[in-house]
């Protein structure tokens, strides 16, 4: 048997050693990569929890502001502390910002509180399974002013009314082209109107500043409503007249529904009564955004305020 020359054996050994070294390096690199992925995943989870707790703290602060405001006034206007927008603010005292040796913080918070009763409430469209035709007409006028299909007002009202009507278990009913078994799924947030045929995301984006869906029917707060919503509420009121009312209330807000009626333009007072409007609010929407290093979270919450107390109805974050 012929033996391999010594030089050739040395060459094979060197190649084998190099291959084993390369294999070992590959394995080690793979392990380090997997470890890095796990570390980054844990960091992401930590940042997610931290941003979530920051927003929960901001929500508690918003509830405190609303609770204190309710103690000292029975009228809600846009010049009160709760309506002041919190611009993006650094949380310099936040100890988990990942830059403990730096004077700068990577954690910032911004947010605002919006009067839920300054918008048209879709819950007004139907009560106990019965469509409110007056409210449908108001919503139709609002849709028309936004250059949207006014016929969709009736479609939304029908969907809400049918969802309020119990149906026999196991039966199947069709509402606005959507079928469901048992009781029809009730609309619980504004995004749910996308289930009504004719609505799309672009239309919903147009409606967001003017429409809301609250747990119960509510009165419109004329001290915070926009000119467009006021014009939709009062059939004979033009948007120009409504804009004049909005400008006037900045100098002297409405003390009561009767005060609002008295300050309407001549000939417009017969279209609405004082008990159909409000000057105070029970529902507020809280928006918040926090940035922490590379993490960002947005929050939206609905708060119900009654005398001396606040109640969190729902909170959503993403």
Secondary structure as GFF3:
##gff-version 3
##sequence-region A 1 318
A	DSSP	alpha_helix	6	72	.	.	.	ID=ss1
A	DSSP	three_ten_helix	81	83	.	.	.	ID=ss2
A	DSSP	beta_strand	86	90	.	.	.	ID=ss3
A	DSSP	beta_strand	107	115	.	.	.	ID=ss4
A	DSSP	three_ten_helix	116	118	.	.	.	ID=ss5
A	DSSP	beta_strand	120	121	.	.	.	ID=ss6
A	DSSP	three_ten_helix	122	125	.	.	.	ID=ss7
A	DSSP	beta_strand	126	127	.	.	.	ID=ss8
A	DSSP	beta_strand	130	131	.	.	.	ID=ss9
A	DSSP	alpha_helix	133	145	.	.	.	ID=ss10
A	DSSP	alpha_helix	152	163	.	.	.	ID=ss11
A	DSSP	beta_strand	172	175	.	.	.	ID=ss12
A	DSSP	beta_strand	178	181	.	.	.	ID=ss13
A	DSSP	three_ten_helix	190	195	.	.	.	ID=ss14
A	DSSP	alpha_helix	201	207	.	.	.	ID=ss15
A	DSSP	beta_strand	211	212	.	.	.	ID=ss16
A	DSSP	beta_strand	220	221	.	.	.	ID=ss17
A	DSSP	alpha_helix	227	233	.	.	.	ID=ss18
A	DSSP	alpha_helix	239	251	.	.	.	ID=ss19
A	DSSP	alpha_helix	257	262	.	.	.	ID=ss20
A	DSSP	three_ten_helix	269	271	.	.	.	ID=ss21
A	DSSP	three_ten_helix	274	276	.	.	.	ID=ss22
A	DSSP	beta_strand	277	278	.	.	.	ID=ss23
A	DSSP	beta_strand	283	292	.	.	.	ID=ss24
A	DSSP	beta_strand	295	306	.	.	.	ID=ss25
A	DSSP	beta_strand	309	317	.	.	.	ID=ss26
###
